[in-house]
């Protein structure tokens, strides 16, 4: 739903046509690249897109990272919910299927069966994993009239769901939505303790999109990111939506609902994709910053060098942690899993890192992103073309190239789309404190405390400097 109207075909609607084509290019690129094709024995004998695979070797884990990076580079990191994110989560669920089996073997079978579908059919999944913002001091049945998605009927062939869930990024162009609740539930909230998948076009499921940023733009040239990479975010509203049992993974079990994320590699596989994407995005932003200062012929100034150096350090930190996670991978049931310590560390700092990069680029750009013509039409109008060509040129570029560059910078840093990405990266993992707490809990203090204990054991009250 957009502007009060139902959209029948997203591929030809101005709000979604550009991003739908961008997403299609991802699948085309994977089909055309032999290095992105991989045989995963858990999925069958045929090659699948490597982004969906469980790596069984160190080389396979590197191949997964390279394939995810290729997709991220095609969108410059501005598509946050590409199919490899939730696809990776289901690979983790396959690996930890015994968690789902606690509710009955059929639920574990459902997880593995659906993961095969994702990979073999190249499905595009998004997720809605938290209830809509209302009274955040309450959860589940604490609300007099719960808005959160919950079970309203159990049938022989499945369950019926009602309520709302957020935040369906890319839902308009996805095939399925994975629905669950990541917030802690209490005894008595069993109706909310579900984990399942629903077709994005299921009867009774309505999507309410935020304001689309692709609509009303004068041209792709003026807004190259907004017109082609606005994945939109939507609220899912379920009005008696039927889900067959084969698409249900957790049913009315609070403990298993919690365990699906805490006792599987849900966060590691999903967030490794997220950090690979963020590394590509930061690298793109550095390139953008460098081209702008180059256009103004100020690259050599010490102050500019300092600022470039800082964003380069921040970007290298994220990229380096991605490689560190891979190099220190652990093996679980024959599958290679990135080391969580090095995935979650940059995520704990992401709410500071991304805004810092944006602020430095704003500083480097000065008024350049604002001092641009109103649209591409200023270059073609007989009344304005001569002035624009003369006064908008750069130190080493003509007006067309310089304005094109600074228009791109504005779309990445200052437009509505840019503002959304600013907010998106800050809260990518929920409240920033939550990821820091996760780091505190999951770091693994054994090595660090062993170093301290070992040193303490080297001396006592009688030790002298001559003792060895």
C-alpha positions, 0 to 999 in steps of 0.5 A: 500500500502506497499513498492509500492505494494498493499496488498490483505490480511493483515492477512497473510502479515508479516507487519500486521499478528501479529497485526491482531491476537492481535486484534482478541484476543481482541474480543475473550476475550470479547466474553469469559468474561460475565462481558464484556457483557452488555445490552444497551437499546438504542442498542436492547435486546441482550448483546453487548460488554460493551466498546460500551455501554452508561452507565446508572448507576454509576456501568455501568460506572465503568463496562465500565472502567473495560472492556476498561482496560481489553482490554488495559492490553491485549495489554499493552497499545501499541495498541492506536486505539483499537475498543473501542476508536471510538466506544466510540465516536459514543456512545457520538454521539448517546447521542448528536444526536440532534446536527446532527439533525440540518442538518435534522433528517435523519442525527441523525437517521444515527448516531444512526443506525450506532452506533447500527451496531458498537455494534451489529456487533463488528465493528472495526473503526478507523478515519482520522480527519485532512488533510495531512500536507502541508501548515498548514497556509491554510485550505480548499479552501485557497489551490490552489489545495486542498488535503483535502478530499472534496465533488466532486459530490452529487447524489440521493443515496449519495456523492462522495469524493476525496482527502486525510486524515490522520492519519489512525492508525490501518486502515489496520485491521479496518472495517470502517474509520470515516472521518471528519475534526477537524480543523476549516473551513471558510465560503466557505469551505462547501465542506470540512465540512463532517462527514461520515463512509467509509468501509476500503476496499471501491472502490477508497480508498487506504491506504499508510502505513508508514514503518511497524516495524514488517517486517524483525525482527529476531523473536518474542523473539527479538521484542515481541512488534514490531512483534505483536502490530504494529498497523501501521499508514496510509494516506487515499487517496480517488479517487472518493469514493462513500458514501451512504446517510445513512453513512453521518452524517454532510453534507456541514455544517461548524457549525454542523461540529464544534458542533459535537465535541464541543457540544457532549461528543466526547472528553470525551468518546473518551479520557476516553478510551485513558487515561484508555489505557495510565494508563495500558501502564504506569503500564506496563512500571513501571513493566518493570523498576522494573524487570530491576533494580531487575535483576541488584540487585540495587532496594535498592539503594536510587537513584534507589528508587527515580527514581522508585518513580517518575515514580510511581507517574506519573503513579498513577496520570493518573490512579487516574484521570481516577477514579476521572472522574468516581467518579465525573461523570455527567448525560446527558439524563440518561447516565453517562459521565466521568467528563471532568476536570479529563480526560483532565488534564492528557492529557494536561500534557501527552506530558511531562509525557510520555517522562519523564517516558521513560527517567527515564527508560533509566536512570535505564537501563543504557547500559543494553538495548544495551548490548544484543546479536544480536538475539535469534540465539546467544543462539543456535549457537555452536560458541556463546552459551557458552559465551552468557550463561555465560556473559549475566546472571543477579543477579537473572536470567539466560542469557535467562531470562535476555536477554528476559527482556532487549530485551522487554525493548528495544522494548518498549523504544528504537526501531523504534516502541518505537520511534513511540509511543514516538511521538504518545503519545506526539501528541495524542491530537494534538499540546500539547498547544491545550489540555492546551487551552481546559483545560483553557476553560473547567475547570469550574472556578465557584467553584474556583472563589467562594472560592476566592470571599467568602474569600474576603467577610470576611473582609474589610478595617475596619476589625481587627484580633478580628473580626470573 
